[in-house]
Amino acid sequence: MRKILVLIALALSAGASAYTLPESVTVDSSSCSFAPGRFSYAFLRNNEMIGQIMPGICHYDHSEERTPDTRYFVDFYMENKTDTFATKNEAMVWMTQVLGEYYKPVTITRWQNLRVQPPKVVLRYPAGWDYRLEKYRSIFKSDVQSENKLVLMRTDYRGKSEVMMIIRTPNTAKLTLHQVVEMTAQMNRAIDLRSAGPSEVTIGGKSFRTSRNSFMIQMDQWHFWYADDQEIIYINYNLLKDEKVRFPKVMTDIIQSISW
């Protein structure tokens, strides 16, 4: 498990002050145009702005007719959290605590058990997540008469996102495992079996071939394939941006809980 927190020194107008920020999170300061000596702070990860601290006085040209706004407004965009503080230090403490809590591996304390048939799959998944079943005919030449696809979905402030899918379907065309893997690679060109050669893993007592790849730089994808004369099983899960830090163990726990 990689180390999540490192010390990053923030150059503040009052002097150098150290705050604990998650790894790869940096902060830029900008002088307020209408308030000499005051600064706003932008928090960035992978060149993406994820939060901001803005002194109220930065918003307008302070003059004798106006009362200066001495408050500090904070925004953490990844969870749509906002707050207001009287001092810069309070705002910095709030932001570093929120960042530290968000950018660490998620620990699930409540799980839900799921048993569906068809497709015949038993697993556990985090409480608060959702699932749906589908009939999927677009791959593996399978003559399927009922639902053969299970999708797990995670909900956050942005809505629902598909995190994982399991396709368990009849092997109508009697495809070999190699053919199943190749068909998936044709469907998803990001799968690079040359640079990320498949290895073996056991899931629910069955031996799967597995491979991992990056998709459009931002997303990590994991693939698991199984095939015999009777059936094909394909498992895929994707972790996007911050999910790559927060959810790897959760996904591993789900995979390890699967039985057939």
Disulfide bonds with the S-S distance in Angstrom:
Cys32-Cys58 1.51
